[in-house]
Amino acid sequence: MSVDQLNPEPLWSQLAAILREQIKAGDYEPRQVLPSEAHLQQEHGVARGTVRRAVRALAEEGYVVVIQGRGTFVAPRESWPES
């Protein structure tokens, strides 16, 4: 899965949706670190700001926790919004 440059939906929103689904599907387990910003940039062909905005959205929703200097970790399932 990757972002679609031709889709009118903002790239950060597409990337957040991709990561959200990967988290929900168990591709990333609770307390597991997400790939680095650089890795996500390269993998999805987007700018650093796009990755940061997507991660910020996931943090606001409760799916991830950002720890300065350590990385971005998947939050415990009880922090996730009801689906």
N, C-alpha and C positions, 0 to 999 in steps of 0.2 A: 504494500500500500504506500502511495506517495501522494503529495499534493498535485493538483491539476492547475497548471498555470493559466489555463483558459477558463476555468470555473470562476464565475463572478463572486463567489464567496471569498472573503479575505483569506490569504494564505495562512495566517496565524490560526484562524478558526478551523481551517481544514486540518492543519497539523495537530491542533489540540484534540480534534475529533479522532484522528488516527491514534494518537497516544492514549486517549481515554479508552478507546475500544481495545487496544492492546493490554492495557491495565486490567480492564474488566474480564478479558479473555484469559488472563493469567500468564500472558507473555512476560509480564513483570510482576513479581510477587510483592506483597507488602514488605516494607523495609528494604527492598532491593533498590540499588542505585540505578537511576536512568542513565542512558548513554550521555556523554558530554555534549555541550552545546556544539562544539566543533564537529563531532560525529553526526549529530542530528542535522546540522547545516549541510554537510556533505551528502548524507544519505538521502535527504529530501530536496536538495538543490535550492535552498532558501537562505536568506540573510540571517545574521546573528540576531537582529532585532525581531525577526519573525519567530525564531525559536524562543527568545526570551518572553515575547508576548504570549505565545502558546503555553509555555510553562507557568507564567503568571496566572493565566486563566485557570489552569488545572489546580494551582495552589489555592486560588480563591474558591474553587468548587470543593476543595477538600481531598482531591485525589493524590496530590503530592505535597511534600514538605521540602522547602529549600533551606539548606543549612550553609550559610556563607563559608566558603573555604573548604567545604567537604563534599558538596554535590546536592543533587536533587533525588530524593528518595520517595518511593511509593508509600503513601500513608496507609495506616491500618484500615482494614475494610470498614470498621465502624465509623470512620471519618468521612466515608464516601456518602454522597447524597443518595436518598432513596431512589431506586429506579423502577 
